Amino acid sequence: MPIIYVHGVAIRDESAFAGISLFLRHYVAPKLNKAYPESVGIYPAFWWNDAATFAWDGASRPRTALLHKGADQSSTPGDRAAMLAPFARILQDLPKRPTSISNDIRSMGPRQHFDVAPDTFIAALSRDDKVDLLALMLSAGHATDLDHPIPIGSDLARTIIATDENLSDDADTADELARVVPEPPENVLAKGSARFITLRDRLLEAAARVGDAPGSAVTRALEELRIPLNDFVTRFLGDIFVYLANRGGSCYGNIDEPPGLISRRVLDVIAKAQAKTPGEPTIVVTHSMGGQIVYDIVTRFMPDYDEYSTLKPIDLWCASASQVGLFEELKLFIMSDRAIRSPAQVPHPNTRGKLDRWLNVWDRSDIISYTGRPIFKSLENDDREYSSGASVLNAHGAYLVRPSFYKMVASAI
């Protein structure tokens, strides 16, 4: 019963899979083999070696006026004042602070503040929300912006998993939550009493803000401005362009173009995993651009190419933080039919016979994740909004450090 993970854009290091693998092993594998979860094969499909590279190391991108990221370009005080002006307007439009707690804690997101005691807020959280809040605090500082996605190392994953196992249902204060966290390695949090104080203070601050740094004002500003000129977006677009340019799969007359290197890497991992566990269910979890790669695989390469047509259908594909809906709106998939437009809907990819169930998971705070429900047929119950509680800066990778995300995947099996 293999689990296959396909990473997204801007990944250039295989080390992050160590933590993801532990999460999949702990939360998802038992649903496939309760007696022997350690026997479940977990396979990463790394394609970053064939992704975008920059011949001048990104020198084509001008330096931004505020953060000075990119190629050299000076900015005057007037330039910076003009850039900051929209922030003032956004801050004036921020909602008033409510004085009570909503029953739907997870729907709050990172943008709301409450005039209630932090421990009152913590007590109102569900157990899963408390675990996610602790995961948020433990991963704080690992990712400061979109340029540097959270590195999900094995130490961080083990600490979060142990926290989930140790947390009791009656832990209702920041002190009680902080004491649950096992002593982590130095690269996760400082050791000793200072570690406890730091984590407790982080919990109190997060509870007061109901979201993670940099707080509601900056988060709202970033949601509105969506500053595109940063390293992440450059790599994001680069990986997409390289994939589309070298994807393969087009049909010219009677000749089918072979799959590109990126698609082949993922197809080969699927073939390897299925060969080791013949006849058993195949689970695929993707993040970001990995979703578009798998969509082309299950709608074009697996159904139509003799080399891959013998592969068993994927039983469950969970696409997190993907742009599948956007790609179909733009008609960028190999099998996209330009004649199908609103109000009609595109047939579910399972109609091609190589996929059973598709779970599409997106977060409103993640500005590059997209819903698929308005676009695809039969996706009503499997297009899931996931509220990570992370800021716009961290939301795109936040799914992968939240135990509740992996529990959602497990519940779909």
C-alpha positions in Angstrom: 0.0 0.0 0.0 2.4 2.7 -1.2 2.2 6.4 -0.4 3.8 8.7 -3.0 4.7 12.3 -2.3 5.2 14.8 -5.1 6.7 18.1 -4.1 5.9 21.6 -5.4 7.7 24.6 -6.9 10.8 26.2 -5.5 12.0 23.1 -3.8 15.8 22.6 -4.3 16.6 20.3 -1.4 15.5 16.7 -0.7 16.0 17.1 3.1 12.5 18.5 3.7 11.0 15.1 2.8 12.5 13.6 6.0 9.8 15.4 8.2 7.0 14.9 5.7 7.8 11.2 5.6 7.5 10.9 9.4 4.1 12.7 9.3 2.8 10.4 6.6 4.1 7.3 8.5 2.5 8.4 11.8 -0.9 9.7 10.6 -1.6 8.1 7.2 0.2 4.7 7.1 -1.9 3.2 9.9 -5.1 3.7 7.8 -3.4 1.5 5.1 -2.0 -1.1 7.5 -3.1 -0.7 11.1 -1.1 -3.7 12.4 2.2 -2.9 10.6 2.2 0.8 9.6 6.0 0.6 9.3 5.6 -1.8 6.4 3.8 0.8 4.2 6.2 2.1 1.5 6.5 5.9 1.3 8.2 7.2 -1.8 9.2 10.7 -2.7 9.0 11.8 -6.4 11.7 14.4 -6.7 11.6 16.4 -9.9 13.5 19.6 -8.9 16.7 18.5 -10.8 14.8 19.1 -14.0 13.1 22.4 -12.8 14.0 26.0 -13.5 17.6 27.2 -13.4 18.6 30.8 -13.9 21.6 31.6 -16.2 22.2 34.9 -14.4 21.0 33.9 -10.9 17.8 36.0 -11.3 19.6 39.2 -12.2 16.7 40.1 -14.6 14.5 40.9 -11.7 14.7 44.6 -10.6 15.4 45.3 -6.9 12.1 46.1 -5.1 11.7 49.6 -3.7 11.1 48.6 -0.1 13.0 45.4 0.6 15.7 45.8 -2.0 15.5 42.3 -3.3 16.7 41.6 -6.8 19.0 43.4 -9.2 20.7 46.6 -8.1 18.4 49.6 -8.4 18.3 52.6 -6.1 15.2 54.1 -4.6 14.6 57.5 -3.2 12.7 58.4 0.0 9.8 59.5 -2.3 9.7 56.1 -3.9 9.5 54.4 -0.6 6.8 56.8 0.6 4.7 56.1 -2.5 5.1 52.4 -1.9 4.0 52.7 1.8 0.9 54.8 1.0 -1.4 51.8 0.2 -0.5 50.3 3.6 -2.1 53.4 5.3 -5.3 53.0 3.4 -5.5 49.3 4.1 -4.9 49.8 7.8 -7.8 52.3 7.9 -10.1 49.7 6.4 -9.2 46.9 8.9 -12.3 45.6 10.7 -13.1 46.6 14.2 -11.9 44.3 16.9 -14.7 41.9 18.1 -15.2 41.3 21.8 -16.3 37.7 21.7 -15.0 34.4 20.3 -16.7 32.8 17.4 -17.7 29.1 17.7 -15.8 28.4 14.5 -12.3 28.8 15.7 -10.7 27.4 12.6 -12.5 29.9 10.3 -10.9 32.9 12.0 -7.7 32.7 10.1 -4.8 35.0 10.8 -6.5 38.4 10.3 -8.7 38.8 13.5 -7.9 40.1 16.9 -10.0 39.6 20.0 -10.4 41.5 23.2 -10.4 38.3 25.3 -7.8 36.7 27.6 -5.4 34.5 25.6 -6.1 31.5 27.9 -9.8 32.0 27.2 -9.1 31.7 23.5 -6.9 28.6 24.0 -9.6 26.9 26.1 -12.1 27.4 23.3 -9.9 25.6 20.8 -10.5 22.0 19.8 -7.8 19.5 20.5 -6.6 19.4 16.9 -6.5 23.2 16.8 -4.3 23.2 20.0 -1.9 20.8 18.3 -1.8 22.9 15.2 -1.2 26.0 17.3 1.8 24.3 19.0 3.0 23.2 15.5 2.8 26.7 14.4 4.8 27.9 17.3 7.4 25.2 16.9 7.9 26.0 13.3 8.0 29.7 13.9 11.3 31.2 12.8 11.9 28.4 10.3 10.1 30.3 7.6 10.2 34.1 7.6 8.7 34.7 4.2 7.8 33.2 0.9 11.4 33.2 -0.1 12.2 30.5 2.4 9.5 27.7 2.8 9.5 25.9 6.1 12.2 23.2 6.1 10.3 20.2 7.5 13.2 18.3 9.0 12.8 15.1 11.0 13.6 16.8 14.3 10.7 19.3 13.9 8.4 16.5 12.7 9.2 14.2 15.7 8.7 17.1 18.1 5.2 17.9 16.6 4.2 14.3 16.6 5.2 13.7 20.2 3.3 16.9 21.2 0.2 15.5 19.5 0.6 12.2 21.4 1.2 13.9 24.8 -1.5 16.6 24.7 -4.5 15.9 27.0 -8.0 17.1 26.2 -8.0 19.3 29.4 -4.9 21.4 28.6 -6.5 24.8 28.4 -3.8 27.4 29.1 -0.6 28.5 27.5 1.4 27.1 30.4 -0.3 23.7 30.1 0.2 23.5 26.4 3.9 24.5 26.6 4.6 21.8 29.2 3.3 19.2 26.8 6.0 19.8 24.3 8.9 17.4 24.7 12.5 18.7 24.9 13.3 19.5 21.3 16.7 19.7 19.7 18.5 23.0 19.8 17.6 23.7 16.2 13.9 23.5 17.0 13.8 25.6 20.2 16.2 26.6 22.9 16.6 24.1 25.7 15.8 24.4 29.4 13.5 26.8 31.2 14.2 29.5 28.6 12.6 27.1 26.0 9.4 26.8 28.1 9.2 30.5 28.7 9.8 31.2 25.0 7.2 28.8 23.8 4.7 29.9 26.4 5.2 33.5 25.4 4.8 32.6 21.7 1.5 30.8 22.6 0.2 33.8 24.5 1.1 36.2 21.7 -0.5 33.9 19.1 -3.6 33.5 21.1 -3.9 37.3 21.5 -3.5 37.8 17.8 -5.4 34.7 16.7 -2.8 34.0 13.9 0.9 34.0 13.4 3.4 36.8 12.7 3.6 39.3 11.3 0.1 40.1 12.6 -3.2 41.1 11.0 -2.2 44.5 9.7 0.8 43.3 7.6 -1.0 40.1 6.7 -4.0 42.1 5.4 -1.7 44.4 3.5 0.1 41.5 1.9 -3.2 39.9 0.9 -4.2 43.2 -0.8 -0.9 44.1 -2.4 0.4 40.6 -3.2 3.8 41.8 -3.9 5.0 39.6 -6.7 8.6 40.5 -7.0 10.3 38.1 -4.6 12.5 35.1 -5.0 9.7 32.6 -4.4 7.5 34.0 -7.2 10.4 34.0 -9.6 11.2 30.4 -8.9 7.4 29.6 -8.9 7.0 31.0 -12.4 10.3 29.5 -13.5 9.3 26.0 -12.5 5.9 26.4 -14.2 7.4 27.7 -17.4 10.0 24.9 -17.5 7.4 22.2 -16.9 5.0 23.5 -19.6 7.8 24.0 -22.1 9.1 20.5 -21.6 6.1 18.5 -20.5 5.5 16.5 -23.7 2.3 14.6 -24.3 1.1 16.6 -27.3 -0.2 14.7 -30.3 1.2 15.7 -33.7 -0.7 13.8 -36.4 -0.4 10.1 -35.4 2.7 10.6 -33.3 2.4 11.1 -29.5 5.2 13.2 -28.0 6.8 11.3 -25.2 6.4 12.6 -21.6 9.0 15.1 -20.5 11.6 14.4 -17.8 9.6 15.8 -14.9 6.5 13.7 -15.7 8.8 10.6 -16.3 10.4 11.0 -12.9 7.0 10.9 -11.2 5.6 8.1 -13.4 8.7 6.0 -12.7 8.2 6.4 -8.9 4.5 5.4 -9.3 5.6 2.3 -11.3 8.3 1.4 -8.8 5.9 1.7 -5.8 3.2 -0.3 -7.5 5.7 -3.0 -8.5 6.7 -3.5 -4.9 3.2 -3.8 -3.7 1.1 -5.3 -6.5 -2.6 -5.2 -6.2 -2.6 -2.8 -3.2 -4.0 0.7 -3.1 -1.9 3.6 -4.2 -2.1 7.0 -2.4 -0.6 10.1 -3.8 -0.1 13.3 -1.9 1.0 16.4 -3.8 1.9 20.0 -2.9 1.6 23.0 -5.1 2.9 22.4 -8.7 3.0 18.7 -7.9 -0.8 18.7 -8.4 -0.6 19.9 -12.0 2.0 17.3 -12.8 -0.2 14.5 -11.4 -3.3 15.9 -13.2 -1.5 15.5 -16.6 -0.3 12.1 -15.6 -3.8 10.7 -14.7 -5.6 12.4 -17.6 -3.0 11.9 -20.4 0.1 9.8 -19.8 -1.3 6.9 -17.8 -4.4 6.4 -19.9 -2.9 6.9 -23.4 0.7 5.7 -23.4 1.4 1.9 -23.6 4.4 2.3 -21.4 2.2 3.5 -18.5 -1.2 2.2 -19.3 -0.6 -1.0 -17.3 -0.2 1.1 -14.1 -2.9 0.6 -11.6 -5.3 3.5 -11.1 -4.4 5.9 -8.2 -6.9 5.2 -5.4 -6.6 8.5 -3.6 -4.9 11.7 -4.8 -4.7 14.5 -2.3 -3.7 17.8 -4.0 -2.7 20.4 -1.4 -2.0 24.1 -2.3 -2.3 23.3 -6.0 -3.2 25.5 -9.0 -5.2 22.8 -10.8 -8.3 24.9 -10.9 -6.4 27.9 -12.3 -4.6 25.8 -14.9 -7.9 24.4 -16.2 -9.4 27.9 -16.3 -6.4 28.9 -18.5 -6.7 25.7 -20.5 -3.1 24.8 -19.8 -3.5 21.0 -19.3 -2.7 18.6 -22.2 -6.3 17.4 -22.2 -7.9 20.8 -21.6 -10.9 21.2 -23.9 -11.2 24.9 -24.9 -14.9 24.4 -25.8 -15.8 23.7 -22.1 -16.4 27.0 -20.4 -18.6 28.5 -17.7 -21.4 27.6 -16.9 -20.4 24.1 -18.0 -17.9 22.0 -16.0 -15.0 19.8 -16.9 -15.4 16.0 -16.4 -13.8 14.7 -13.3 -10.3 13.3 -14.0 -11.4 9.9 -12.8 -13.4 9.5 -16.1 -10.0 8.7 -17.7 -9.9 5.5 -15.7 -6.6 6.1 -13.9 -7.9 7.8 -10.7 -10.5 6.9 -8.2 -10.8 9.8 -5.8 -9.3 13.3 -5.9 -9.2 15.4 -2.7 -8.4 19.1 -3.5 -7.3 21.1 -0.4 -6.8 24.8 -0.4 -6.4 27.7 2.1 -7.8 31.2 1.8 -4.6 32.6 3.3 -2.6 30.8 0.6 -2.7 33.2 -2.3 -1.4 30.6 -4.8 -3.8 27.7 -3.9 -7.0 27.4 -5.9 -10.4 25.7 -5.5 -11.6 23.3 -8.1 -15.3 23.0 -7.2 -16.6 25.5 -9.7 -14.5 24.1 -12.6 -14.8 20.3 -12.2 -17.8 18.0 -12.0 -18.4 15.7 -9.0 -16.0 17.6 -6.8 -18.5 19.0 -4.4 -17.6 16.9 -1.4 -13.9 16.6 -2.1 -12.9 20.3 -2.6 -11.9 21.1 0.9 -11.1 24.5 2.5 -8.3 24.1 5.0 -7.7 26.9 7.5 -4.1 26.7 8.5 -4.2 29.9 10.6 -0.9 30.9 9.0 -0.2 34.3 7.5 0.0 34.9 3.8 3.8 34.7 4.1 3.7 31.2 5.5 0.4 29.7 4.4 1.6 28.0 1.2 3.8 25.5 3.1 1.9 25.5 6.4 -0.3 22.5 5.4 2.8 20.2 5.7 3.6 21.0 9.3 0.0 20.7 10.6 -1.0 17.3 12.0 -4.6 18.1 11.2 -3.7 18.1 7.4 -2.4 14.6 7.6 -5.4 13.5 9.6 -7.6 14.9 6.9 -5.7 12.8 4.3 -6.1 9.7 6.5 -9.8 10.2 7.0 -10.3 10.2 3.2 -8.8 6.7 2.8 
